[in-house]
Amino acid sequence: MRALGAAAPVVLALVALGGCAAPTGAERDAPALPRTDRERDDLIKAAQQVLVERCLAGRGLSSKGVADEGRGDGRDDAADRRLQGALFGRGRPELSITLATGYTVKAHTDGCLAAAQRELYGDERRWFRAQVVVNNLRAEAGLRLKDDPDYRAAQGRWAHCTTPDHGPGAERPDPAVAARCARESGLNEVRARLEPALLDQVRADRRDQLTTYRQLRTRALHRAADLYAGRTVPENQEKGSTPS
């Protein structure tokens, strides 16, 4: 997927690993893990950024070039394209998944971002599919919501409420009018009643992908902790390879 977050400060990950009791025995071999989900996400993102920068450096590049874009400093377009290709890959995407919502998401396997994900998650293809599905669970629940008869009826009342007298329906009604009509039509109540159950249904239907997502994220968390504990991190693999 063509996205690269801002570099997370290494200090953040190191702080997240601190504050734990001194380990004893075999525990000394395993780095301490952050306690909260937010800290764990930050640690994985920081480790991914380190691996991306390492990969880019091996190609004589740096992601700092992304931040330089649009500054009007005359940066060469060819160099920008080279950086984008090194980050996200080139040519036809090797990974693709079409969601229940009808959207298709694609990604390459030959960029530095993909190489970093292989190092962290172990199986880039499994992680790609699981991540895309899990990140779109709410969108899938929203699609099911639109098919519910109670929701469709409330949506019709809302549309009637927001339509000016003797005129066509507004494509973008005034926010205050839209909010008032959502209350008066019962749309808010119907949505609040149906959404949790529909999301639970979607999660149950996608439990295999959720399980894979959690397993691979746990693997990435331990890999990231190893990185910040000063352990040796293998070089990024060649395109499409999967570490054991």
GULOSE-78363 format. One line per field, with one value per atom (N, C-alpha, C): residue number from 1; x, y, z. Coordinates in steps of 0.2 Angstrom, whole numbers, plus 5000, padded with zeros to 4 digits. Each point is the difference from the previous one (the first is absolute). Layout:
<nodes>
fifi <- NUM|...
X <- X|...
Y <- Y|...
Z <- Z|...
</nodes>
This chain:
<nodes>
fifi <- 1|1|1|2|2|2|3|3|3|4|4|4|5|5|5|6|6|6|7|7|7|8|8|8|9|9|9|10|10|10|11|11|11|12|12|12|13|13|13|14|14|14|15|15|15|16|16|16|17|17|17|18|18|18|19|19|19|20|20|20|21|21|21|22|22|22|23|23|23|24|24|24|25|25|25|26|26|26|27|27|27|28|28|28|29|29|29|30|30|30|31|31|31|32|32|32|33|33|33|34|34|34|35|35|35|36|36|36|37|37|37|38|38|38|39|39|39|40|40|40|41|41|41|42|42|42|43|43|43|44|44|44|45|45|45|46|46|46|47|47|47|48|48|48|49|49|49|50|50|50|51|51|51|52|52|52|53|53|53|54|54|54|55|55|55|56|56|56|57|57|57|58|58|58|59|59|59|60|60|60|61|61|61|62|62|62|63|63|63|64|64|64|65|65|65|66|66|66|67|67|67|68|68|68|69|69|69|70|70|70|71|71|71|72|72|72|73|73|73|74|74|74|75|75|75|76|76|76|77|77|77|78|78|78|79|79|79|80|80|80|81|81|81|82|82|82|83|83|83|84|84|84|85|85|85|86|86|86|87|87|87|88|88|88|89|89|89|90|90|90|91|91|91|92|92|92|93|93|93|94|94|94|95|95|95|96|96|96|97|97|97|98|98|98|99|99|99|100|100|100|101|101|101|102|102|102|103|103|103|104|104|104|105|105|105|106|106|106|107|107|107|108|108|108|109|109|109|110|110|110|111|111|111|112|112|112|113|113|113|114|114|114|115|115|115|116|116|116|117|117|117|118|118|118|119|119|119|120|120|120|121|121|121|122|122|122|123|123|123|124|124|124|125|125|125|126|126|126|127|127|127|128|128|128|129|129|129|130|130|130|131|131|131|132|132|132|133|133|133|134|134|134|135|135|135|136|136|136|137|137|137|138|138|138|139|139|139|140|140|140|141|141|141|142|142|142|143|143|143|144|144|144|145|145|145|146|146|146|147|147|147|148|148|148|149|149|149|150|150|150|151|151|151|152|152|152|153|153|153|154|154|154|155|155|155|156|156|156|157|157|157|158|158|158|159|159|159|160|160|160|161|161|161|162|162|162|163|163|163|164|164|164|165|165|165|166|166|166|167|167|167|168|168|168|169|169|169|170|170|170|171|171|171|172|172|172|173|173|173|174|174|174|175|175|175|176|176|176|177|177|177|178|178|178|179|179|179|180|180|180|181|181|181|182|182|182|183|183|183|184|184|184|185|185|185|186|186|186|187|187|187|188|188|188|189|189|189|190|190|190|191|191|191|192|192|192|193|193|193|194|194|194|195|195|195|196|196|196|197|197|197|198|198|198|199|199|199|200|200|200|201|201|201|202|202|202|203|203|203|204|204|204|205|205|205|206|206|206|207|207|207|208|208|208|209|209|209|210|210|210|211|211|211|212|212|212|213|213|213|214|214|214|215|215|215|216|216|216|217|217|217|218|218|218|219|219|219|220|220|220|221|221|221|222|222|222|223|223|223|224|224|224|225|225|225|226|226|226|227|227|227|228|228|228|229|229|229|230|230|230|231|231|231|232|232|232|233|233|233|234|234|234|235|235|235|236|236|236|237|237|237|238|238|238|239|239|239|240|240|240|241|241|241|242|242|242|243|243|243|244|244|244
X <- 5004|4996|5004|4999|5004|4999|5003|5000|5006|5002|5006|4999|4999|4999|5006|5000|5005|5005|5006|5005|4998|4999|4999|5006|5001|5006|5003|5006|5003|4999|5001|4999|4994|4994|4994|4999|5003|5000|5005|5005|5004|4997|4997|4996|4994|4997|4995|5002|5007|5002|5003|5000|5003|4994|5003|4995|4998|5003|4998|5005|4998|5004|5006|5005|5006|4998|5002|4998|5005|4998|5004|5000|5006|5000|4999|4996|4999|4997|4996|4997|5005|5006|5005|5001|4998|5001|4995|4994|4995|4999|5000|4999|4993|5000|4993|4996|4993|4996|4996|4998|4996|4993|4997|4994|4993|5000|4994|5000|4994|5000|5003|4999|5003|5007|5003|5007|5003|4996|5002|5000|4995|4999|5006|5002|5005|5007|5001|5006|5001|4994|5000|5002|4996|5001|5007|5003|5007|5005|4999|5004|5000|4994|4999|5003|5000|5004|5007|5003|5007|5002|4996|5001|5000|4995|4999|5006|5002|5006|5006|5001|5006|5000|4994|4999|5002|4997|5001|5007|5004|5007|5004|4998|5003|5000|4995|4999|5002|5003|5003|4994|4995|4994|4998|4996|4997|4993|4995|4993|5000|5005|4999|4999|5001|4998|4993|4996|4992|4998|5003|4999|5002|5005|5002|4995|4996|4995|4996|4999|4995|5003|5007|5002|5003|5000|5002|5007|5004|5008|5003|4996|5003|5002|4997|5002|4998|5005|4999|4994|4996|4994|5002|5005|5003|5002|5003|5003|4994|4995|4994|4996|5000|4997|5004|5007|5004|4999|4999|4999|4993|4995|4993|5001|5003|5001|5004|5005|5004|4995|4996|4996|4994|4997|4993|5001|5005|5000|4999|5001|4999|4996|4997|4997|4993|4998|4993|5000|4995|5000|4999|5004|5000|4994|4998|4995|4994|4994|4994|4994|4995|4995|4994|4994|4994|4995|4998|4996|4993|4996|4993|4997|5003|4997|5001|5004|5001|5006|5004|5006|5006|5005|5005|5007|5003|5007|5005|5006|5005|5007|5005|5007|5005|5006|5006|5004|5004|5004|5008|5002|5007|5002|4996|5002|5003|5003|5003|4995|4994|4994|4998|5000|4998|5006|5006|5005|5000|4999|4999|4995|4994|4994|5002|5004|5002|5004|5004|5005|4996|4995|4996|4994|4997|4994|5001|5006|5002|4997|4993|4997|4996|5003|4997|4993|4999|4994|4994|5002|4995|4998|5005|4999|4996|5002|4996|4993|4998|4993|4997|5003|4997|4999|5005|5000|4994|5000|4995|4993|4999|4993|4998|5005|4998|4999|5004|4999|4994|4996|4994|4994|5001|4994|4994|5001|4995|4997|5004|4997|4995|5002|4996|4994|5000|4994|4996|5003|4996|4996|5003|4997|4994|5000|4995|4994|5002|4995|4996|5002|4996|4995|5001|4995|4994|5001|4995|4994|4994|4994|4998|5002|4999|5004|5006|5005|4998|4998|4997|4994|4996|4994|5002|5005|5002|5004|5004|5003|4995|4995|4995|4997|4998|4997|5005|5007|5005|5000|5000|5001|4994|4994|4994|5000|5003|5001|5005|5005|5005|4999|4994|4998|4996|5003|4996|4993|4995|4994|5000|4996|4999|5007|5005|5006|5003|5006|5003|5004|5001|5004|5007|5003|5006|5006|5005|5005|5004|5001|5004|4996|4995|4996|5004|4997|5004|5001|5006|5002|4995|4998|4995|4993|4998|4994|5001|5005|5002|5000|5003|5000|4993|4996|4993|4996|5001|4995|5003|5006|5002|4997|4999|4997|4992|4997|4993|4997|5005|4998|5001|5003|5002|5006|5004|5005|5006|5001|5005|4999|4994|4998|5000|4998|5001|5007|5004|5007|5003|4999|5003|4998|4994|4997|5003|5001|5002|5007|5004|5007|5004|4999|5004|4999|4994|4998|5003|5000|5002|5008|5003|5007|5002|4996|5002|4999|4995|4999|5006|5002|5006|5006|5001|5006|5000|4994|4999|5001|4998|5001|5007|5004|5007|5005|4998|5004|5006|5001|5006|5005|4998|5004|5002|4995|5002|5005|5000|5004|5007|5001|5006|5003|4996|5002|5003|4997|5002|5007|5000|5006|5006|4999|5006|5002|4995|5001|5005|4998|5004|5007|5001|5006|5004|4997|5003|5002|4996|5001|5007|5001|5006|5006|4999|5005|5003|4995|5001|5004|4998|5003|5007|5001|5007|5004|4998|5003|5003|4995|5002|5004|5000|5004|5008|5001|5007|5001|4995|5002|5001|5003|5002|4993|4999|4994|5003|4997|5002|4999|5004|4999|4994|4997|4993|5001|4994|5001|4998|5002|4999|4992|4998|4993|4996|4995|4995|5002|5006|5003|4997|4999|4997|5005|5002|5004|4997|5003|4997|4998
Y <- 4994|5006|5006|5005|5006|5005|4998|5005|4999|5006|4999|5006|4998|5005|5003|5006|5004|4995|5002|4996|5001|4994|5000|5001|5004|5001|4994|4998|4994|5001|5006|5001|4998|5001|4997|4993|4996|4993|4998|5003|4998|5002|5005|5002|4995|4998|4995|4994|4998|4994|5000|5006|5001|5000|5000|5001|4993|4994|4994|4997|4995|4997|4997|4999|4997|4993|4997|4993|4995|4994|4995|4994|4996|4994|5001|4995|5000|5007|5003|5006|5006|4999|5005|4999|4994|4999|5004|5002|5002|5008|5004|5007|5002|5004|5002|5003|4999|5003|5006|5005|5005|4997|5004|4997|5002|5006|5002|4999|4999|4999|5006|5006|5006|5000|4998|5000|4994|4994|4995|5002|5003|5003|5005|5004|5005|4996|4995|4996|4996|4997|4997|5005|5006|5005|5003|5001|5002|4995|4994|4994|5000|5000|5000|5006|5006|5005|4999|4997|4999|4995|4995|4995|5003|5004|5004|5004|5004|5004|4996|4995|4995|4998|4998|4997|5006|5006|5005|5002|5000|5002|4995|4994|4995|5001|5004|5002|5007|5003|5007|5005|4999|5005|5001|5004|5002|5002|4998|5003|5007|5003|5008|5003|4997|5003|5001|4996|5000|5007|5002|5006|5006|4999|5006|5001|4996|5001|5006|5004|5005|5007|5000|5005|5005|4998|5005|5001|4995|5001|4997|4998|4998|4992|4996|4993|4997|4996|4997|4994|5001|4995|4993|4999|4993|4997|5004|4998|4998|5004|4999|4993|4999|4994|4994|5001|4995|4998|5005|4999|4997|5002|4997|4993|4998|4993|4996|5003|4996|4999|5005|4999|4995|5001|4996|4995|5000|4995|5002|4996|5003|4994|5003|4995|4998|4994|4998|4997|5002|4998|4992|4997|4993|4998|5004|4998|5004|4997|5003|4996|5004|4997|5004|4997|5004|4999|5005|5000|4999|4998|4999|5007|5006|5006|5002|4995|5001|5004|5002|5004|4994|5002|4996|5003|4997|5003|4996|5004|4996|5003|4996|5002|4996|5003|4996|4996|4996|4996|5002|5005|5001|5007|5003|5007|4999|5005|5000|4999|5003|4999|4993|4996|4993|4996|5002|4996|5001|5006|5001|4996|5000|4996|4992|4998|4993|4998|5005|4999|5000|5004|5001|4994|4999|4996|4993|4999|4993|4998|5001|4998|5006|5003|5007|4999|4994|4999|4999|4996|4999|5006|5004|5006|5005|5001|5004|4999|4994|4998|5001|4998|5000|5008|5004|5007|5003|4999|5004|4998|4993|4998|5003|5000|5002|5008|5003|5008|5002|4995|5002|4996|4998|4997|5004|5006|5005|5002|5001|5001|4995|4993|4995|5000|5001|5001|5005|5006|5005|4998|4996|4998|4996|4995|4996|5005|5005|5004|5003|5002|5003|4996|4993|4995|4999|5002|4999|5004|4997|5004|5005|4999|5006|5006|4998|5006|5003|4996|5003|5005|4998|5004|5006|5000|5006|5004|4997|5004|5004|4997|5003|5006|4999|5006|5005|4999|5005|5004|4996|5004|5004|4998|5004|5007|4999|5005|5005|4998|5005|5003|4998|5002|5007|5005|5007|4999|5004|5000|5002|4996|5001|5001|4996|4999|4994|4999|4993|4999|4994|4998|5003|5003|5003|4994|5001|4995|5000|5006|5002|5004|4998|5004|5004|5005|5004|4995|5001|4995|5000|5006|5001|4997|5000|4997|4993|4997|4993|4997|5003|4998|5000|5005|5000|4995|4999|4995|4993|4999|4993|4998|5005|4999|4999|5004|5000|4994|4998|4994|4993|5001|4993|4997|5003|4997|4999|5005|4999|4994|4999|4994|4994|4999|4994|4998|5005|4999|4997|5004|4998|4993|4998|4993|4995|5001|4995|4999|5005|5000|4995|5000|4995|4993|4998|4993|4998|5005|4999|4999|5004|5000|4993|4998|4993|4995|5000|4995|5000|5006|5001|4997|5001|4997|4993|4997|4993|4997|5003|4998|5000|5005|5001|4998|4995|4998|4997|4997|4997|5005|5005|5006|5004|5000|5004|4996|4993|4996|5001|5000|5001|5007|5005|5006|5001|4997|5000|4996|4994|4996|5004|5003|5003|5007|5003|5006|4999|4994|4998|4998|4997|4998|5007|5005|5006|5004|4999|5004|4997|4993|4997|5002|5000|5002|5007|5004|5007|5001|4997|5000|4997|4995|4998|5005|5003|5006|5005|5002|5006|4997|4993|4998|4999|5002|5000|4993|4996|4993|5001|4995|5000|4999|5004|5000|4998|4994|4998|5005|5000|5004|4999|5005|5000|4994|4996|4995|5002|4996|5002|5000|5002|5001|4993|5001|4994|4995|5000|4995|5000|4995|5000|4996|5004|4997|4995|4995|4995|5002
Z <- 5000|5000|5000|4996|4999|5005|5006|5006|5004|5003|5004|5005|5007|5005|5001|5004|5002|5005|5000|5004|5007|5003|5007|5004|5005|5004|5003|4999|5003|5008|5003|5007|5002|4996|5003|5001|4995|5001|5006|5001|5006|5006|5001|5006|5001|4994|5001|5003|4999|5003|5007|5002|5007|5005|5007|5005|5003|4997|5003|5005|5004|5005|4997|5003|4997|4999|4994|4999|5003|5001|5003|4996|5000|4997|4992|4998|4992|4998|5004|4998|4998|5002|4997|4993|4997|4993|4995|5004|4996|5002|4995|5001|5003|5005|5003|4994|5001|4995|5003|4996|5002|5003|5004|5004|4996|4997|4997|4992|4997|4993|4996|5003|4996|5000|5006|5000|4996|4999|4996|4993|4998|4993|4998|5005|4999|4999|5004|5000|4993|4997|4994|4994|5001|4995|4999|5006|5001|4997|5002|4997|4993|4997|4993|4996|5003|4997|5000|5006|5000|4994|4999|4995|4993|4999|4994|4998|5005|4999|4999|5003|4999|4993|4998|4993|4995|5001|4995|5000|5006|5000|4996|5000|4996|4992|4999|4993|4998|5005|5000|5000|5004|5000|5007|5001|5007|4999|5005|5000|5001|5002|5001|4994|4994|4994|4999|5003|5000|5003|5006|5003|4996|4996|4996|4994|4998|4994|5002|4994|5001|5003|5001|5003|4995|4994|4995|5000|5002|5000|4994|4995|4994|5000|5004|5001|4993|4998|4993|5001|4995|5000|4999|4996|4999|5007|5004|5006|5005|4999|5004|4998|4994|4997|5003|5000|5002|5007|5004|5007|5002|4996|5001|4998|4994|4998|5005|5003|5005|5007|5001|5006|4999|4995|4999|4994|4996|4995|4993|4995|4993|4996|4995|4995|5003|4998|5001|5008|5004|5007|5000|5004|5001|5005|5004|5005|4999|5001|4998|5004|5002|5004|4998|4999|4999|5006|5003|5006|4999|5005|4999|4998|5002|4998|4992|4997|4993|4998|5005|4999|4999|4996|4999|5002|5005|5002|4998|4997|4997|5004|4999|5003|4997|5000|4997|5005|4998|5005|4999|4996|4999|5002|5004|5003|5007|5003|5006|5006|4998|5005|5001|4994|5000|5003|4999|5003|5008|5002|5007|5003|4997|5002|5000|4995|5000|5006|5002|5006|5006|5001|5006|5001|4994|5001|4997|4997|4997|4994|4999|4994|4997|4995|4998|4997|4996|4997|5005|5005|5005|5004|5001|5004|4996|4993|4996|5000|4999|4999|5007|5005|5007|5002|4999|5002|4996|4993|4996|5002|5002|5002|5006|5005|5007|5000|4996|5000|4997|4996|4997|5003|5006|5003|5001|5002|5001|4994|4994|4994|4997|5002|4998|5004|5006|5005|4997|4998|4997|4994|4996|4994|5002|5005|5002|5003|5003|5003|4995|4994|4995|4997|5001|4998|5005|5006|5005|4999|5000|4999|5005|5006|5005|4998|4998|4999|4993|4995|4994|5001|5005|5001|5003|5005|5004|4995|4996|4995|4995|4998|4996|5004|5007|5003|5001|5001|5000|4994|4994|4994|4999|5002|4999|5005|5006|5004|4998|4996|4998|4993|4997|4994|5000|4997|5001|4997|5002|4997|4993|4996|4993|4996|5002|4997|5000|4996|5000|5007|5001|5006|5000|5005|5000|5001|4995|5001|5006|5002|5007|5004|5004|5004|5005|5002|5006|5005|5003|5006|5006|5001|5006|4998|4994|4998|4999|4998|4999|5007|5005|5007|5003|4999|5003|4997|4993|4997|5002|5001|5003|5006|5004|5007|4999|4996|4999|4996|4995|4996|5004|5005|5004|4997|4995|4997|5005|5004|5005|5005|5002|5004|4997|4993|4996|4999|4999|4999|5006|5006|5006|5002|4998|5002|4996|4993|4995|5000|5000|4998|5005|5006|5004|4998|4999|4999|4993|4995|4993|5000|5004|5001|5003|5005|5003|4995|4995|4995|4995|4998|4996|5003|5006|5004|5000|5001|5001|4993|4995|4993|4998|5002|4999|5005|5004|5006|4998|4994|4998|4999|4996|4999|5006|5005|5006|5004|5000|5004|4996|4994|4996|5002|5000|5001|5007|5005|5007|5001|4996|5001|4997|4994|4996|5004|5003|5003|5006|5004|5006|4998|4994|4997|4999|4997|4998|5007|5005|5006|5003|5000|5003|4996|4993|4996|5001|5001|5001|5007|5005|5006|5000|4996|4999|4997|4995|4996|5005|5005|5004|5006|5001|5005|4998|4994|4997|4997|4999|4997|4992|4997|4993|4996|4995|4996|4993|4998|4993|4995|4995|4994|4997|4997|4996|4995|4999|4995|4993|4995|4993|4999|4994|4999|5000|5004|5001|5005|5003|5004|5007|5003|5007|5005|5005|5005|5004|5002|5004|5007
</nodes>
